[in-house]
Structure formats: structure tokens, C-alpha cells
């Protein structure tokens, strides 16, 4: 069974890769991320991938506007 959970990117980063916090903007940290299996199932490498994808999506939105 899937345990969908929505959390802020800041929560993911602070719990799994806190060393990345200073490199993210406030806008990036406030992004809502939907996790298919919940925060408990994430690993640091997953968090890094989520950060990369989130930044990419934000930059894409900026370029379209």
C-alpha cells in the first residue's frame, strides 16, 4: 500500500542532506513535494535527486514566464 505524503522541500533537505540548505533559495525550500512512499522511505541520494529535479522544474517555470 502506498503512503502518499506531501512535505516541504526544506523538511526533506533538513532531515536527509542538511548540508545543502545554504545552497537553496527560500522559494526552493518552500516547494511542496509529494512523496509516493512517505518521508520515512527516503534516502539521502533520493533527497539529492528531489532537490535537483525541483530546481530544474523551478528554472523551467521561470524561463516560460
ABEGO torsion letter per residue (X at the ends): XBBBBBBBAAAAAAAABAAAAAABBAAAAABBBBBAAEAAABBAAAAAAAAAAAAAAAAAAAAAX
